[in-house]
Amino acid sequence: MSDILQTVRKDLLDPAGLTDNQLHKVIQQLAGPHIDYADLYFQSSYSESWTLEDNIIKGGSFDIDRGVGVRAMSGEKTGFAYADDIVMPALEQAAHAARSIVKQSSSQSIQAWHKEKGHDLYTVSNPLHSLTETDKVDLLQKVNSYIRKKDPRIIQAALSLMGSYETILVMGSDGHFGADIRPLVRINISVIVEQNGRRETGYAGGGGRFDYQHFLMDDLAFHYADEALRHALLNLEAVEAPAGAMTVVLASGWPGVLLHEAVGHGLEGDFNRKGISIYSGRMGKKVASELCTIVDNGTLPHARGSLNIDDEGTPTQDNVLIENGILRGYMLDKRNARLMGLRSTGNGRRESYASVPLPRMTNTYMLPGQSAPEEIIASVKSGIYAVNFGGGQVDITSGKFVFSTSEAYLIENGKIGAPVKGATLIGNGPDVLTKVSMVGNDLKLDTGVGTCGKEGQNIPVSVGQPTLRVDELTVGGTK
Amino acid sequence: MNQIKKALLTPAELEQISKRILADASQHGASAAEVSISTNKGFTVTAHDGDVETVEYNQDKIVEINVYFGQRRGSVSISDLRAEATQAAVQAACHIAKFTDADPASGLAEKEELAFHYPQLDLTFPWDISVEKAIALAIQCEQEARAYDSRIMSAEASTISTVEGLHLYANTNGFSGFFPFTKHDIGCVLVAKQNDEMQRDYSYSVATDPKQLTSISTVAKQAAERTVNRLGARRLRTCKAPVIYLAEEARGLLGHLASAITGGKIYRKASFLVDHLDKQIFPSFISLQEHPHLACALGSAPFDNEGVVTRSNVFIEKGVLRSYALGSYSARKLGMKTTGNSGGMHNLTITTGNKTLAELLKTMDKGLLVTEMMGNGVNLVTGDYSRGVGGFWVEKGEIQFPVQEITIAGKLQEMYKGIREVGSDVDLRGNIRTGSILIEEMMIAGE
């Protein structure tokens, strides 16, 4: 922790010569009477991406973004401003603007700083430096030639390698003082195959809070390429998807996006404080079959959605949302926790210094059950087996959610049949969970590809689940 | 607002910075370079429960630089305009370029394509409104919406936002151009409750000129009506039926076309419209053309992202695909010429019929009116289409009841050919301008 703080201070505060004393004063002025809470959030982010297409390294890009966000809250009101220069005058100006949410201004003493001890979930070294530039482009070249050689039906392969290194420092008027260093890497591979005039696409990728060495271990990058090709070839055989309500078996891993949409968003504190979530007022009540225990856990080492501390300085936690079917907890940031008379659950997250923290998910998944996955498939007379998905969306008020399959099969008499074309599945959050009749023993997280959007802010998240049987879900096929 | 104006850098200042960056690139040995700088400032206020909820002040600047060493390219973006920061950025871009391959299609747009004499478009109409006044309007909007119907339990948020910006692009072929713009929004999101059911809907107005914004009362009333009308929504039985996309959702339907004819999708063979030039895509009564120089329009731009002249391209003429939407890179990949669409299309407009929405419903007689779409189940490589929807069931040309938790599915190729009518109720709130669209038949999945 002290190492992290030192590194972060050097990156964020030292260039402009900002001292703790100065920042203390800014917060003191910010947190006058009628202000319940105020905070400063310093952030710098360095990210790069390398792309390969048509067998050549087409481009590389490097992005730097630095700034400070200033927030003051009074009751339900929030004043927010930011500056993309980390210098004293810009900081004071932003503080003045944020403070204008309440009219009176005079300063008040604030809590003494106490350093928030976060977790130690990931490397603190800069992943951008974990391979040389030559090695980064080499990796892409090698994976490309490997996959191109594997099947002549490939007419296009596009690969990208991305990494970012972020440092953050948050100081709150409640005395919280925390810092974090957040690495994140990602590799994507997409291929287009053509056979008898039919073109189909396949995609795979993964990553997390690692450095690039992660992709070299066990030839992980090559496995993703195999997976993208397998996916594309499978689509060449896909038949029309059925239409209507039917039994759906969801595979383990990324299909957990179901939980993210059907349950997760509806349990974020802001919607529940306002009473506009389908789950509002249902704490302690049964909202799912007793086979379902769902958590949001920000403390998994290296996971894409993990954080040592959240963006308000609160250490992340393993929060139980639904326990054996009973609604147990909401996900809270400081603002909604304060207004609801609860404590933050370490779910206060923001896209960057230029956006306000909201209650958000981290890694959301269902705990494993008793059934073997084969047994679950064998139990279905007629339905579909959905293995992979694109994105999803939810209306937290009505509870309606959708997610679209990218790999799915017919199930006939307990056996997996022909692959089907992509179809959107639609359901109602609480209904769907009561229809979960079997839970597999094969919990898996996704490979590290999730990005969640809310109010225009995108943040990295993970999802996961064991294989699930849902007795009825509407499948939006064409047949 | 006056403070905001003062703080925006002037075009002359941005031009100076861009010149410095291009000179730096040349000094580092780059054979060509380009830079775009976008800055904006504004604020957003939201109201909830009769009081202000948030006041957010926005100010952003972003500099994007591409450097070329022959046909090798490196890119960088930063938010800091100071000389030491831009110098370091140029250096980083030059470093990156060393590790990329020579790409025969890469480089600046051809000099003869550049908009050296670009038109001055009327796109900037600052809103002289204080934060206090905006708060008062947002509160008024929420209160009027709640007063409309007792079932409206909560305004999730009413929003007023205003932004002023400036965009500049310059390259080492001697082009330098800029244009200022403004954008203002009024939005209202509501929740209505009846027994155990809750529904959420919204309405908004957006314009470059505050005078063209819909009144607060109208936004509040529309949002309230829409939300209350959602109450009592049920599912449908799985069936085949005609579908009308309400104008605001029809925009997305044409958005898939706009995306599928983009050069990047075509040269990658990632579109169902590869090799479809001069082929019939739509019925012959449909044409699609862009209008990049319209005054006060949100999608207007005097030049594209590479400084190329924007023009009134006709993409679909009497149902036939006449042109892809190309930037200079995808044009070179395809052996064609840029169409001034680097960065996208500008005010893509469909030929509309003369029927109102009510008349379209009569024409359809029995079927589904789609007013809400969910998810993104569209595969542009194959044209396969499957999305979650909400809306209304129509019989005898009249709305019968709201529907939800259903999907509609088909293939874009067949859906486009199956368009029977385009309504006169054009929605001007986006970069694609269309009325409501009636499609002959789609698969609806429900109970």
Interface residues (C-beta under 8 A of the other chain):
Chain A: E48 W50 E53 D54 I56 I57 K58 G59 G60 S61 F62 D63 I64 D65 R66 G67 E76 K77 T78 G79 F80 A81 Y82 A83 D84 D85 A94 A97 A98 S100 I101 E133 T134 K136 V137 I155 Q156 A158 I192 E194 R199 E200 T201 A241 A243 G244 A245 K274 G275 I276 I278 A354 V356 G390 G391 G392 Q393 D395 I396 T397 S398 K400 F401 V402 F403 S404 K421 G422 A423 T424 I426 G427 N428 T474 V475 G476 G477 T478 K479
Chain B: H48 D49 D51 V52 E53 T54 V55 E56 Y57 N58 Q59 D60 K61 R73 G74 S75 V76 S77 I78 S79 D80 A85 A89 A92 A93 H95 I96 A97 K98 F99 T100 D101 A102 D103 S106 V131 M153 S154 E156 V191 E197 M198 Q199 R200 R230 A233 R235 T238 R268 K269 A270 V274 M374 G375 N376 G377 N379 V381 T382 D384 S386 R387 G388 G390 Q404 E405 I406 T407 I408 A409 G410 K411 M443 I444 A445 G446 E447
